[in-house]
Amino acid sequence: MRRSPAALVAGLMLLSFAFAICGPETAAQRARRTKGKRATAATSRSARNRADATTQRSGPYEEALRNYREGVEPKVVNGKPAPAGTFPWQVAIGASEVPDAFYAHFCGGSIHSATWIITAAHCVEGLLPSEITITAGTNRLDDTATQRRVRRIIIHKDYGDLPHNNDIALIELVDALPLSTDGPIRAVPLLTLADEGRLLTEGAPMVVTGWGRTTERGVKVRDLRYLDNLPIVPRNICNRTTAYDGEITNNMICAGVLAGGMDSCKGDSGGPLTAETERAPKLAGVVSWGEGCARANRPGVYTRVSNYVGWVSACISNSPRCNR
Ligand code: ARG
């Protein structure tokens, strides 16, 4: 399908608007788009013409494909390069049809076990398992990394009931990852509600990692970056009228500095926000949304993992409690 220059310009304007509020727009649009369609999602998905879907939709997956086709170079704000071997639970989620893991990458994820990855619902909603590939065991996105095909994608059934709410999904791999306790591919334990009082207090230092943009208008990176000492912003502060004005539900946590300058960004979605403990780090959040990146009074918003510990174990044990 050929497009007129005017349509292209209009499309680009729309796209840059979506960038400005990465998350709010796409999740809200998706919530509207998918309302009432959940029961038939499987059939409508398989019937959908993918070519149309990738040009009309605006999720991270479609954006990675568009950038690749249009030759756009596909980044954590104020982060540092993560030395090889650090953050061994971080994975990249990529579009299977794009050969280079760097261009393919559109979201992050965390290793929960040898066959299960935790990510954001907005990263994988509406995608087929065959459309995505998981890259593990490397901080550099190139073709030497360990890759896995996907068997199943489980989106939280209440994703999007409120904007960005329950932004969590599970990805089951076809073949197990070679996990070890000291190698380059490791699982990260989930933070529990019992840990919260101790580890998620005001100002508690968190760590976020990703291959996303290093500035709001920047580009993605081939080498993983991390941001440490990212402080927890209590929900009541994050919900102030000067900040997110009530948009932060009990299923979200905020982390960042109100002065701005430290944040995750587009492309980091789905990836880990971890809390340091006396022993190994624990997964406290999933990169979910934010208005712009690193803006003042707009901290990053993360899915509150501790609320989903039961959901995760139900899903991976095939219990009906998973999506009921
Ligand atoms: N929604 C964005 C994505 O899909 C990133 C969200 C994080 N934004 C932020 N300002 N912390 O990659």
Boltz pocket constraint, residues with backbone or C-beta under 6 A from the ligand:
constraints:
  - pocket:
      binder: B
      contacts: [[A, 22], [A, 23], [A, 60], [A, 106], [A, 212], [A, 263], [A, 264], [A, 265], [A, 266], [A, 267], [A, 268], [A, 269], [A, 287], [A, 288], [A, 289], [A, 290], [A, 291], [A, 292], [A, 293], [A, 294], [A, 298], [A, 299], [A, 300], [A, 301]]
      max_distance: 6.0
